[in-house]
Amino acid sequence: MSGYNYAKNPESMFGNDMRILIVGDKGQAGQAMHRTLTSHDVVGYDLPEVDIGEPAAVVRIMEQHEPDVVINCAAYTNVDGCVENFGLAYRANGLGPQNLAVACAAHGIDLVQISSNEVFPGEKAEGYDEWDTVRPINPYAKSKLAGEFNVRSLHRQYYIVRTSWLYAAGGKNFIHTMLRLARQYGKLRVVTDEVSNPTYVDDLAASIAQLIETRQYGTYHLGNAGFCSRFEFAAEIMRCAGLDVPITPILGNEFKRASTPPPYCGINNNVGAAIGIEMRDWRVALADFLETQELKNDQTGHQ
């Protein structure tokens, strides 16, 4: 970035005049950030226009836009696919954050790295705190932890935001899958031994928008408050959607898949709460989501 002579003014980080660059802006989190940050000067990129695994591509967009903040929503989130193609997972989830951290550090740009609850092994029923020891147990989690490590190692002005079980309107997520299967088959089988925080992506985006105004760098756990199992999540989805569907509880080992998710992996928001960033209960967020998106009235089956 030899031609990039950008002097940051720290005061510009406050108020409604930030220049924000979102990478991975076509995904659930990226789109939510766009909807939330309307008072700022926001630009976004995603594949195939920009591959953050390529250092030169990162340099180019930094020079072009001279952002105050970069929010990295780009990720390879196919958890089972990470088992078969760890190289691709590392490129997106480990190398991409590394390239962003190098560029941001060179010019004093704040970096938000969205990470995952899965960096923990899933052995703590009371939920993981921000300072707990990480120990990923699957390739996806290892790639996300690599991203965290690279950001911490190469930059000082970072927010690492761990979240879990994201959902939004459109796209592929647990809510849409459960509604589709319930309407298609009239019954469900859902695991009881996978526990975390269902998180409405718009709530996550609102919390990140609040966070970047603080310049309180560090590691944060931002998921909707409270934990539940996949079984409990599915039951609440059906209740809110007004669907009377029998749900059979099963164990994770009855559901064959390539990856092994951490079983008890809720996250506790301690650090964010200490600076006034709270997230509402997951049940309240889910009910609001279903009512707002009117998914409970959608009988097309495509959701």
N, C-alpha and C positions, 0 to 999 in steps of 0.2 A: 504494500500500500504506500509506496514511496511518494506518489503524487497527492496523497490525501493529507492535507494540513488543516485539521479540524480542531479548534480549541473549544472545549466544552465549557459552558457557563452553568455551574451547579444550580443557580437560581432558576434556570429554565425548566428544571425538573418539577417545579411546583406550579400549580395552576392548570389552566386548560390549553396550554400551548406546546405540549410535548410532540416531538416527532417520533413516531413509533413504527418499527418495522416488525411485522409478523411473518414468520416463516412457518410453512405448513398451514396456510390460511384456508385451505379447502376442506379441512377436517372439522370434526365437531367443535374442538376447542378453538381453532382458528376462526371459524365463523362466529362463534360466540364472542370472541374478543372484538371482532369487527362491529358486532351489534352493540357492544357495551362501550367502546371507546370513541363514540361519535363526536365528542367534544375535542378530540385531539386530531392531529395530522397523521393519518394512518395509511400505510401502504403494506400490501401483502404479496407473498410469493409462495409457490408450491411447485412440485414436479408437474410437468417436465421443464418449466421455465428456469427453475433454479434447483440444483442439487447441492445441498449443504455438505455432502461428502466430498465435494470438489473445492479445495481452498480458493482457487481463482474465482469461482462463482460467488463465494462469500465476499471476497475482496471487492468484486465488481459492484454488488448491491450496497455495500457499506459506503463506497466512494460516491455512488450515485445519489444516495439518500441522506447520508450523514445523520443517522438517527440518534436520539437521546437514549432510547430504550429499544432493545431487541427482545421479542417474546418468541421463544422457540416452541412451537406446537408441533413441529415435524417429528414423526416417529414411525417406526415399523411396529404396528400393534397387533399383528397376527401372531398371537402367543404360540400357537401350535406350529405355525410356519417358521418361527425362530429356531425350532428344534432341527428342522431340515435344512435351514439356510442361515446359519449363524453369521456368516460373512455379511450377508445383506442386513441382518439385524444390527450388527456392530457398526456398519457403515452409517446407517440412519441414526441409531440411538447412542453410539459412542463417538465415532469419528466426526459426525456432523456437529454435535455440541463442542467438540474440541476445536474445530475450525472457527466456530462462532466465538468461542472464548478467546482465542488468540487475537482475532480481529477486534473484538470489543475491548480487550485489555490494552491493545496498542493505542487506543484513542479514547479511553475513559468512558466507554459506553456501558450502561447498565444492561445486564443480561438476565432474563427470566428463563430458567430451564424447567420445563414440566417433566416431573419424574413420576414414579409409581410406588404404591404401597408394597408391591411385590419385591422390593429390595430386602424385605424382611422374610424370615423363614416361616412365619405363620404359626408360632407356638405360644402366643401370648393372648389369652382370652380377654384380658382387660384392655387390649389395644396397645399399639406401639407409640411411644413418644419420640419427638424429633431427635433426641440424643441417644436413643437405643442403638445397640450394635446391629449393623446390617449383615445379612448372610443370605444372599439369593440362592434359590434352590432349582431354578430353571433357566434356560438360555435367554429368554426374554428379559427376565429380571437381571441377569448378569450384564446384558447389554445396556440396560437402563442405569445400572450402578456404574458402569464404565463412563457413561455420560456425566453422571454426578461427579465422579472422581476427576475427570478431565476438566470440568468447569472449575472445581475448587482448586485444582493444581495450577491453573493457568490464568485465573482472573481473581480479582478481589471484590468487584462490584457485581455480585450475583445474588439472585433469589432462586434457590432450588425449591420447587413447589411439588411436593408429593401429593397425589390424589388417587382416587380409586373408583372403579365401576361407573365410569362416565356414561351419561345418556343425554340424548338430544332428539329433537324432531328430525325425522329423516335418517337415512343411514342405517347402519347395522349396530344394534345394541340389544341388551338383554330384554328390555321392555317390549320392543317391537317383536323380538323372537317369541317371547311368551304369549303375546296377544295373537300372533299369527298361528302358533301351534294350538292354542286354546280354541280358536275359531275353526281351525282345520280338523282337529281330532276330538275336541270336546273333553279332553283330559290331559294332565301333565304329569311328568316324573321329574323331580327337581332335587338337587343335592342339598343336604342339611349340614355338611361339614366343610363348607366354604363360606367364610364370614368376613365381611368388610363393610365399608360405608358406600351405599348407593349415592351418587353425586350428580346433581343436575348441572349440566355444563354452564348454564347461564349464571348460576350461583358461584361457580368457580371463577368465571370471567369477572364477575363483579368484585370478588375478593382480590383477584390479581390487580384489577384497576385501582383498588384502594391501596394495595400493597406498594405499587410502584411510585405512589406519591410520597411514601414515608422515607425512602432511602435507608431503611433498616434492613441491611443485607443479612442473609443467612438462609437457614433451612426451615421450611414451613410445611405443616400438614394441613391441607385445605380440602376437606371432604365434608359433605353434609353430616351433621352431628348424629351420633348414634350408629350402632352396628346392627347387622342382621345377617342371617344366612340367605343363601340363594332361595331356599324354600320359603322363608318368611317374606323375602322380597317378592317372589312370585305371588304369594297369597295376598299381599297388600295390593299388588297391581290388579289382580282379579277383583278384589273388593272395590277399589276405586273405580274400575272400569265397569262395574256392575255385571260381571260375568260369574255365573255360578258353575264353576268348573272344578271337578275333583282333582286334587293334587296329591300324588304319592311321594312321600319322602324316601330318598335313596342316599346311599353313601357315594362319595366321589369315586371309589374304586369300581363301582358298578357302571360308571360312565366312562367308556374308553376314549382316551385322547392322547395326543403325542406329548403334550406338556403336563407338568404336575403343578397346579396352582398351590400357593401357600394356604393352608386350611383356615387358620384364625389370624387374620391380618388386618384388623381394624386400625385406624390411625386416629390419634388424639391431637386436637388443635390446642397446643399450649402456647407456642411462641406467637402465633397470630393473635390469639385472644389477649395476650399480654399487651398488645399495642392496639387493641380495639377492633380486630378483624374477627368477627364471629360468623358462623354459618348455621342456618336454621336446621331443624330436625329433618332427617331424610324423609319421614312420612309426610310432613307438611310440603316439602319440595315436590315429592312425587304427586301428591294430590293436585298441587298447583299446575304442574306440568301436564298431567292428563286432562285437566279441565281446560287449560289454555290451548292445548294442541287439539282438543276434541278427539283424541284417539279413541276414547271409549265409545264414540258414536260411529267410528269408521268400520264399516262392515265389508270393506273391499277385500280384506285379507292381505293386502300388500304391505301392511305395516308389520 
